[in-house]
Amino acid sequence: MIELFYWPTPNGHKITIFLEEAELPYQIRVVNISTGEQFDPAFLKISPNNRIPAIVDHAPVDGHGPLSVFESGAILQYLAEKTGKFLPTDTRRKFEVMQWLFWQMGGLGPMLGQNHHFVTYAPEKIPYAIERYVKETERLYGILDDQLADREFITGDYSIADMACYPWIVPHERQQMNLNDFPNLKRWFLAMQARPAVQRAYAKGEGIKSGSTVNEQSRKILFGQGRRPKVVS
Ligand SMILES: N[C@@H](CCC(=O)N[C@@H](CS)C(=O)NCC(=O)O)C(=O)O
């Protein structure tokens, strides 16, 4: 059984997509990041960066007791290696997937996160920041569109790279992107959206969240973080 520490955000959806695709049994542990549950000392032991997602695998292949993993890219790789699914074992094909997974983790996710912040959440509208991140979003969408021009999925076969990228393309309208400007990306997006496992993953999230993660109260929790006081246990 896998325990998934989760809130329905793009990084959370990546993992429910994998778990649904692989049909692995899992139990969701809701971590409401808008009320500060990510600072719970028990959660911080698993995820010291106070971010979802994180997992605890209670039956790891090494048989040495529960194993926890934080960072969605590491979790996807862990689950792929555990199940032998969605990540080739052949070195060349494996690193085709890994480079796009890292591209998502280091580029697509953080940059689109800044887009969400400055376009939607920032209390002041700062034209420089909005333009910077909307343009970077457009650039990254273009990279993905080119990559998908002659491939069904990002590296050919369906993989953890697709699972990592898709949830960040779902909010394309609020990122001020028009998928019609990126026809290959649009074709891939619609194919991803139509997958039953992807639909089941998103349905899990629907049952958990009502309303936006970001409101007046959560704005302070999410956007006002400095150094965390040490937890004395
Ligand atoms: N690089 C991390 C990012 C995780 C992340 O930013 N999670 C957000 C939700 S999408 C979160 O937990 N935020 C809580 C907070 O900012 O305190 C990953 O991919 O796992």
The ligand as an ORCA input file, in Angstrom:
! r2SCAN-3c Opt
* xyz 0 1
  N       9.219     20.689     -6.598
  C       8.127     20.266     -5.772
  C       7.102     21.366     -5.694
  C       5.947     20.979     -4.807
  C       5.021     22.162     -4.567
  O       5.326     23.315     -4.892
  N       3.884     21.862     -3.946
  C       2.928     22.908     -3.602
  C       1.567     22.571     -4.173
  S       1.664     22.360     -5.932
  C       2.813     22.976     -2.082
  O       2.780     21.967     -1.432
  N       2.760     24.180     -1.523
  C       2.657     24.360     -0.108
  C       3.406     25.576      0.373
  O       3.840     26.387     -0.480
  O       3.550     25.712      1.579
  C       7.511     18.986     -6.362
  O       7.445     18.902     -7.594
  O       7.111     18.092     -5.591
*
